[in-house]
Amino acid sequence: MKLEEYLNMWTKGEAEEVIEYLAASIIAEEQGLIEVAQALKTIALEEAMHGARALVLAGRIKDLREYLKHRVEAEKEAATVRHEEASHHEEPWKTVFEYTARDEERHARILEGILKKLE
């Protein structure tokens, strides 16, 4: 397997693990297992860092400002899509789509603030 193919497979696997560990941490919190939840969140962050370090080494983010500009637009688009999706669903999905859309909007504003500081 070529390095680029392995890198793609590896980072997708790490991303999936992150989401699964965080999902398990939500369940642990709901069950009152706060220490377990925190441990799972720590593992999730470490798994994310594995993939992140690989992407840095591979040069996937060549220019920080350009990357952040791209992410601003991607976050805004995700928010728009989620708001639209919420209009087609009943609870509990409607609420999940709406609150994640608001998070995406907040992420875009945060990234815009960062970009201004980098000017």
N, C-alpha and C positions, 0 to 999 in steps of 0.2 A: 504494500500500500504506500502511495506517495505521501510525503509529509503533509501537503495541503489537504488531502483527503482525510488523513488521520486527524488533523487539526479540526476540521469541520465536524467530524464524528465526535471527537473528544469534547469540544465546547458545547455541542448540542446535548451530550450526555450530562455534562456538568450543570447546564442550565436546567435540565429536567430534574436532576437531583436537588438543586436549590429549591425549586418549586415544591417538590415532594416533602423535603425536610420542613419547609415553612408551613405547608398544609398540616403536617403531623404536629408541628408546634402549636398551631391553632387548636387542634383537637386536645392536645395536652393542657393548654390554658383553660379550655372549656371544662376540662375534668379537674381543674384545680391543681394540676401538676406543674407548678410554676418552674421549679428547677429543671424538670425534664424539658419543658418548653424552651427555656433559655439555652440549654445544652444543644437542642435541635437547631435553634437559630444560629448559634455559634458555628455548628457544623455547616449549616447552609452558607454562611458567609465565607468560611474556609473553602468550600467547594466552588463558590463564585470566584474567589481569588485564584484558584487553580486555572480556571478558564481565562480569567482576565490576564494573568501573567503570560499565558500562551499567546493571547492576542497581541499583547505588547511586544513580545519577542518576535512574532511574525510580522510586525509593522502594520497591523490592521488599522490603527488610528494614526494617520500620518501628520495631521494638523489638528491640534486641539480645538481651535476656534471654529474651523470648518465642521468638525465633528459635532460640536455643541450646537451650531446653527442647524445642522441636519436634525439633531435630536429635538430641538425646539419644534420644528415643523412636524416631526413624527409624533411628538406628544400631543400637539394640537389636533392632528388628524385622528389619532387614537381617541381623543376626547369626543370629537365629532361623531365618529363611528359608534362609540359606546352610547352616546345620548340617543342616536338614531335607533340603535338596537334596543335600548330600554323601552322605546315607544311601542315595540312589538311583543313585549313579554309581560307576564303577570309576576306578582311576588312569588318567591324571593328574588328572582332574577332581575326584575326591574330595579330594585334597590341596589343590587350588586353592580349592575351596569352603570347606574347613576353615580354611586359614590366612587367607583373607579374612574369614571369620566372626570369627576371633579378633581381627583388626584392627578390625573394626566394634565389637566389645565394648570394645576398648582406646580407640577413639575416643569411645565413650559415656562411659567413665570419665574421660577427659581433659576432655570438655565438662562433666561434672558437677563436676569440680574447678574449672574456670573459673567456673561458675555460683556456686559457694560463695565464690570470691574476689570476685565482683561484688556479693554481698549486703551 
